[in-house]
Amino acid sequence: MSNAIDISVVIAAWNAEDFILTAINSALSQEGVSVEVIVVDDASTDNTCNVVESIIDSRVKLLRSEANGGPGAARNIGFDAAKGTWIAVLDSDDSMSQNRLKNMLGAAPAKADVLIDNFCELSSNGILSKPFYSHTELPLGRLNLSFLIETNLVFTGVKSTGYVKPLFKNEFVKKHSIKYWPEVKIGEDYYFLASCLAQGANAEVLNEAGYVYTVRDGSISSKLEIEHIDKLLNFDKKFIREYHLSDLETSALKIRNKNLKRAFHYLVLIEQIKARRILSALLNIICNLPSALLLILPIKKRLLFWK
């Protein structure tokens, strides 16, 4: 594996003509490291490919997927083609600060397989937030699988650690044949990182915050639906089948399973109330009281809005 390239930046793109230039330019502008930018077009129906091809820079490579397979399938194509020592995942509507990759490599422990930094959010009106996680929510140092699992819950006050965009050691990923699960359209980053940890990766959380996450209305990650929760429950079953887990990791998965089932019944209850299926809703409340207690969430949201 060639070491001439420090980092391969993989960008999965689908109908991203309006914003992908920002993502690509932020990767090309990285200081102090050598990069290649691999854009995998996931069968876009707009001018995404034309925009990418308009960039006159030999470091940019465009790969075209024959059919739309989702972000995981597109990233697998990019990872397979990556030649860098490290691989960075960059969403097509996000960006990176100019020194992000240099700072991360500079702070990396010698035997690290995965490097994780904090991120900031860019609002629709152009305001950049403070780092998303506190050191309590994402502790510096070694990240273990049980902590990743137990901090990936829904409808709680816990900030999901599944949002992080790590750097992965190319050699480690390919040695262990770790792939994104193409069927996963929400939570794909979580399962990939979890797979790395299950394979014994040394993952280090660094005191850096160079990734910029763009907040967009209507993104799949901003609105959970019943089918999403149902799929997550099934993907967790697949994860258990794929890997031999410790007692601590198994306990964490039981907590997550309970959390996801609570969310599932809550979303079903919301649909029952909207459809005025009163008897079904009452039966759901009786059988799943913890889920019914989540009804306070939309009330809190409205109170905060009016405040």
N, C-alpha and C positions, 0 to 999 in steps of 0.2 A: 504493500500500500504506500503510495507516494506521500511524502511529507512536505512537498513543495507548497501545498495549500493548507493553511492552518484550519480554516473552517469552510464547510459547504453550507450555504444558507438555502434551505429548501422552502419554496413558496408554492403551496397548492392554490390554484386559481380557478375560479368559475365565475364567469360574467363579472369580471373585476376591472373592466376598462376605465372606470371612473376614478379608481384609487390605487391601482397596483403600482403606478410609477413612484408614488411616495414610498411604498414598501421597498421596491427595488433600489431606489436611490439611497435609502437609509442603509441598506446592506453594502452598497458600493462605496459609501462614504466612510466606512469603518476605518479608523486610524490604527496603525501599529500592528495590523495582522493582514495576512493574505487571504483573500476570499474568492470563492466562486459562487455564483447565484444561479440556482437551478429552479426554474419556473416550470411547474407541471400543469399544463392547461387541462382541466377536467371536462373536456368537450363543451367549451363555452359556445353560446349562441350569439355573442356580441363580438366586439373588436378587441378582445383581450390579447389574442395572439399578435395582431397587428401592432398594438401598443408595445408589446415586449420586443418584437422584431425591429421596432424603430430605434431601439437603444443601440448605439454604436459602442459596444464594449465587449471585448472577447471573453470577459469573465462571466457574461450572462449567457446561459444556455436554456433554450426553450424545448421542452419535451411535451408531446401531445398524447393525451390518453385517447384511445379509440372510442371509448364510451364513457358516459358520466358514471363514476363509481363512488363519488363522495370524497371527503378530505383524506380519509385513511388510505384509500386505494391510491390516490394521487401522491401522497407522501411516500408510500412504499416504492413507487417508481423513482421518486427523487432520491430516496435513501440508497436504493440499489445503484444509482448512477454517481453518488457522491464519492469524491476522491480526497476530501479533506481529512485531517486528523480528527477533527470534531465535526458534528453535524448540528446546525441550529435550525429550529423550526420557526418560520415567520409567517403569520397569517397575511393574506393579500391586502387586508385593509388596516394592518397595523404597521408599526415602524420601530426602529431602535435608535437610541441615542448614539452619538458619534463614537464614543469610547467604550460602548457596552462590551463588545467582544474582547477587546484588549484588556479591559479591567477584569473580566471574568477569568481569562486565561492567566493573568498575572496573579490572581488570588487563589488559583486552583491548587489543591494538594497534589502531591506527586502521583498518587495512586488512584485518583478520582476517575470514575467511569461516567458520571453524570454531574453536571454543574447546574445549579439552580439559583436564579436571582429573583428579586422582587420585581414588581412592575408598577407603572403609573397608568391612570386612566385619562384618556383625552375625550372630553365631552363634546357634544355636537356644536357647542358655541366656542370651541377652541381652548377651553380651560384645562390645564394639566393638573391632575390631583397629586397629593402626596403619595408616597409608596403605599400600596394597597394593604400589605400585611404589616402588623407589628412584629417584634421579635418573639412575642409570646405566641402569636398565631402561626408564625413560620420561623421556628427557632433556627439560629445559625448552627452550622456544623452538620453532622451526619443525619440524613433523613432515612428513617426506617419504614418498612412497608406497613406495619401496624398503624403508625401515625398517619400515613397517607390515607389509609382506608378509613380510619375513624374521623378524619377531617374532611371527608367527602360525603356529606350529608345534605339533605334538602329540607327547606322550611325550618331551619334552625338559625341560631345566632352565630353559628360557626362559619367562618369564611373558608370556602372550599379551596384546598390546596391543588385541586385538579386544574386550576386555571394557569399554573405556571408553565413557562415555555423554556425548558432546559436545553443545555447543550449536551449531546450524547457522544461518547467516544465511538468513532466509526468502527474501530476494530472490535470493541465489545459487542456492539449491536450485531455485526455480521458473524462473529464467532458463535454467538448464541442463537442466531437465526430469528431474532426478534422482529416481529412485523406488527404494523397496525392491523386491527381487525376491520376489513373493508365494510362489513355489515354494520359497524358501529358508526352512527351519524351524530351522536351526541355523547360526550364523555370519552372520545377517542384518545385524547391526550392522557387522561387519567389511566386508562387501561394499558397504554404503551409504557408509561412510566412505571406502573405497578408491575408489568411484566419484566422490566429491567431489574427492579428490586427483587422480584421473586427469583430471578436468575443470579442473584448475588452481587448486583452492581453496588459500587461504593458511590453513593449520591451525596453531594455536599451542597448545603445552602450557604451562599456567599452574602456578604454584607454589601450588595450592589443592587441597583434598581434601574436598569437600563432599557427594559422592554416597555414599549408604549402601546397599550391596548385601547383601541378605538371603540367607544361605546356607540352602538348603532341600534336604533329602534327596530324591533321586529326580528332580531337575530334569534336563532334557534336556542341559544344558550340563555336567553333572557326570558323565555316563556316555556315552562314545563307543561306537558300535556300527559294525559293518561297513558297513551301509547309509549311515550318516552320512559316513564317509570316502569312500565311492564317490560320493556326491552332491557333496561338496566338490571332488573331482577334476573332476567334470563342470561345476560352477559356475565353477571356475578357467578351464576352456576357454571358457566363455561370456564371462568377463571379458576374456580375451585377444582374443576376436572383437569385443567392444564398443569397446575402447579401443586407441589407438596408444600403445605403451609404449616407454620409453627402453631402452637396452642394460642399464642398471643395474637397472631394474625387471624386465626380462625375466630377468636372471640371478637376481634374488631369487625370481621365480616358479619357476624351475627348481629352486632349493633347496627351496622349499616343496613342489613336486611330488614330489621325491625323498623328502621327509619323510612326505608323506601316503601314498605307495605303501608305504613301509616300515611305517607304522602299519596299513595295510590288510592286508598279508600277516601281520603280527603277530596281528591280531584273528582272521584266518582260522585261524592256527595254534592259537590258544587254543580255538577251536571244534572243531578237529580233535582236539585232545588231550582235551577234555571228552567228545567222542563216541567216544573210543578208536579213532579212525581212524589207526592207527599208521603204516602205509605212506604215507598221504597227508601226515601230519605230518612224517615223515622226509624225504620229497621236498621239502616246503616249506622245511624247514631247510636242505637242500643248495642249493636254488635261491635262497634269500633269507636268507643267514646274518645280515646286519645286523638283519633283523626278528626272527630267533630270539634274538639277544642281548638283546632287550627283555624276555625272560622273567625277567630279573633284577628287573623292576619289581614284580610281585606279591610276590616274596620280600622285597624291601626294605620293602614296605608292611606285611607281616606282622611283620617284625623291629621296625619302628617301633611297631607296635601293641602288641607284647608288652613292648617297652621302656617 
